[in-house]
């Protein structure tokens, strides 16, 4: 049983929980209010306390904190609370994800708009792959592309992302995939994504 954070409580004497946004197998995401900077934000809580998962979550925090791109979320803080719970604080990306938009649509989305969003995601991927070493997202799917009210596509959820180092195996905490979207080598425990 997962103990969810209650709206109104303050984490780290700074972040007041507003509401639960999403809950998955590896993390829970909350909308929060940064009492220090007077702004809304998102807090991602790591649910897996195994050493491998804790290390992967720490890696996600460091990886995202060093990225700056208009089609990627910005990480503003990372902390471990008493009791060992680990948190990542990011900018709140308003809007719907493409999966929600597709489910709600009664017909295909306009081709010109979809191509513009795809170009924005590809721009973010080009930026990620141009890092040294390259950053591999490893979970590109409609549910991980948010469309803001202004119509901008933002690639989110770096939970299984990794830096690509030739010959370095994927950490156990990052061995995950979404059926139907992951490349073949990601399905194999010995495969290395690049």
C-alpha positions as CSV (number, residue, x, y, z in Angstrom):
1,X,0.0,0.0,0.0
2,X,1.4,3.4,-1.0
3,X,1.0,6.2,1.4
4,X,0.0,9.2,-0.7
5,X,0.9,12.7,0.4
6,X,-2.0,14.7,1.8
7,X,-3.0,18.0,0.1
8,X,-1.9,20.9,2.4
9,X,1.2,19.3,3.9
10,X,4.6,21.0,3.3
11,X,7.6,19.0,2.2
12,X,11.1,20.2,2.9
13,X,9.5,23.2,4.7
14,X,9.0,24.7,1.2
15,X,6.6,22.8,-1.1
16,X,2.9,22.6,-0.1
17,X,1.1,19.7,-1.8
18,X,-1.9,20.8,-3.8
19,X,-3.2,17.6,-5.5
20,X,-2.2,14.2,-6.9
21,X,-1.5,14.4,-10.6
22,X,-0.5,10.9,-11.6
23,X,0.5,7.6,-10.0
24,X,2.5,4.9,-11.7
25,X,4.6,1.9,-10.8
26,X,7.8,3.8,-10.2
27,X,6.6,7.2,-9.0
28,X,3.8,9.5,-7.9
29,X,3.5,13.0,-9.2
30,X,1.9,15.9,-7.3
31,X,1.1,19.5,-8.1
32,X,2.6,21.7,-5.4
33,X,3.2,25.3,-4.5
34,X,6.7,26.5,-3.9
35,X,6.3,28.7,-0.8
36,X,9.8,30.2,-1.2
37,X,9.4,31.4,-4.9
38,X,5.5,31.8,-4.8
39,X,4.9,29.6,-7.9
40,X,3.2,26.3,-8.8
41,X,5.5,23.3,-9.5
42,X,5.4,19.5,-9.8
43,X,6.9,17.1,-7.3
44,X,7.8,13.6,-8.4
45,X,8.1,11.1,-5.5
46,X,10.2,7.9,-6.0
47,X,8.1,4.9,-4.8
48,X,10.8,2.3,-5.2
49,X,13.3,2.4,-2.2
50,X,15.6,-0.3,-3.6
51,X,19.2,0.9,-3.9
52,X,19.1,0.6,-7.7
53,X,15.9,2.6,-8.0
54,X,17.2,5.2,-5.6
55,X,20.4,5.5,-7.7
56,X,18.3,5.8,-11.0
57,X,16.1,8.5,-9.5
58,X,19.2,10.5,-8.3
59,X,20.6,10.1,-11.9
60,X,17.3,11.4,-13.3
61,X,17.6,14.5,-11.0
62,X,21.2,15.3,-12.0
63,X,20.5,14.6,-15.7
64,X,17.5,16.9,-15.9
65,X,19.0,19.6,-13.7
66,X,21.8,20.1,-16.3
67,X,19.5,20.4,-19.3
68,X,17.9,23.6,-20.7
69,X,15.6,23.4,-23.7
70,X,12.2,25.0,-24.4
71,X,10.6,21.5,-25.1
72,X,11.9,19.9,-21.9
73,X,10.8,20.4,-18.2
74,X,13.2,22.2,-16.0
75,X,14.3,20.6,-12.7
76,X,14.6,23.1,-9.8
77,X,15.3,20.9,-6.8
78,X,16.0,17.4,-5.5
79,X,15.9,16.2,-1.9
80,X,15.6,13.2,0.4
81,X,13.1,13.6,3.2
82,X,13.4,12.0,6.7
83,X,12.6,8.4,6.3
84,X,14.4,8.1,2.9
85,X,11.6,9.3,0.6
86,X,13.2,10.9,-2.5
87,X,11.7,13.9,-4.4
88,X,12.4,15.8,-7.6
89,X,10.9,19.3,-8.1
90,X,10.2,20.5,-11.7
91,X,8.4,23.2,-13.5
92,X,4.7,22.6,-13.9
93,X,3.9,21.9,-17.5
94,X,0.2,22.8,-18.0
95,X,-1.9,21.1,-20.6
96,X,-2.9,17.6,-21.8
97,X,-0.7,14.8,-22.9
98,X,-1.1,13.5,-26.5
99,X,-2.6,10.2,-25.2
100,X,-5.4,12.1,-23.5
101,X,-5.9,14.2,-26.6
102,X,-6.1,11.2,-28.9
103,X,-8.6,9.5,-26.5
104,X,-10.8,12.5,-26.4
105,X,-10.7,13.2,-30.2
106,X,-13.6,12.0,-32.3
107,X,-11.4,12.1,-35.5
108,X,-7.6,12.3,-36.2
109,X,-5.8,15.3,-35.0
110,X,-4.9,17.9,-37.7
111,X,-1.9,16.8,-39.7
112,X,-0.2,20.2,-39.7
113,X,-0.5,20.5,-35.9
114,X,0.8,17.0,-35.3
115,X,3.8,17.6,-37.6
116,X,4.6,20.8,-35.7
117,X,4.5,19.0,-32.4
118,X,6.6,16.1,-33.8
119,X,9.2,18.7,-35.0
120,X,9.3,20.2,-31.5
121,X,9.8,16.7,-29.9
122,X,12.5,16.0,-32.5
123,X,14.2,19.3,-31.6
124,X,14.3,18.2,-28.0
125,X,15.7,14.8,-28.9
126,X,18.4,16.3,-31.1
127,X,19.4,18.5,-28.1
128,X,19.4,15.4,-25.8
129,X,21.4,13.3,-28.2
130,X,23.9,16.2,-28.7
131,X,24.9,16.2,-25.0
132,X,28.2,14.7,-24.0
133,X,27.6,11.9,-23.3
134,X,24.3,11.7,-25.2
135,X,21.0,11.5,-23.1
136,X,18.7,8.7,-24.2
137,X,15.0,9.3,-23.1
138,X,14.0,5.6,-23.8
139,X,10.2,6.2,-23.3
140,X,8.9,8.3,-26.2
141,X,5.1,7.8,-26.4
142,X,2.0,9.9,-26.6
143,X,1.5,9.9,-22.8
144,X,5.0,11.5,-22.4
145,X,4.4,14.4,-24.7
146,X,2.5,17.3,-23.0
147,X,0.8,20.0,-25.2
148,X,0.6,23.3,-23.4
149,X,-2.3,25.7,-23.7
150,X,-0.1,27.7,-26.0
151,X,0.3,24.7,-28.3
152,X,3.9,23.8,-27.4
153,X,5.0,20.2,-27.2
154,X,7.0,19.3,-24.1
155,X,8.7,15.9,-23.7
156,X,8.3,14.7,-20.1
157,X,9.0,11.7,-17.8
158,X,12.6,10.9,-17.8
159,X,12.2,8.1,-15.3
160,X,14.1,5.6,-17.4
161,X,16.4,8.0,-19.3
162,X,20.1,7.4,-19.2
163,X,23.3,8.9,-20.4
164,X,24.7,6.7,-23.2
165,X,28.2,5.3,-22.4
166,X,29.3,2.7,-24.9
167,X,29.7,-0.7,-23.2
168,X,28.1,0.4,-19.9
169,X,25.1,-1.8,-19.1
170,X,21.7,-0.2,-18.2
171,X,21.2,0.2,-14.5
172,X,18.6,-2.2,-13.0
173,X,16.4,0.8,-12.0
174,X,16.2,1.9,-15.6
175,X,15.3,-1.4,-17.1
176,X,11.7,-0.7,-18.1
177,X,9.8,-0.2,-21.3
178,X,6.3,0.5,-22.7
179,X,5.1,-2.3,-24.9
180,X,4.5,-1.1,-28.4
181,X,6.8,2.0,-28.1
182,X,10.2,0.7,-26.9
183,X,12.9,-0.4,-29.3
184,X,13.5,-4.2,-29.5
185,X,16.8,-4.1,-27.6
186,X,15.0,-2.5,-24.6
187,X,12.9,-5.6,-24.2
188,X,16.0,-7.8,-23.6
189,X,17.8,-7.6,-20.2
190,X,21.2,-7.8,-21.9
191,X,20.4,-5.2,-24.6
192,X,21.8,-1.7,-24.6
193,X,19.8,1.2,-26.0
194,X,21.7,3.9,-27.9
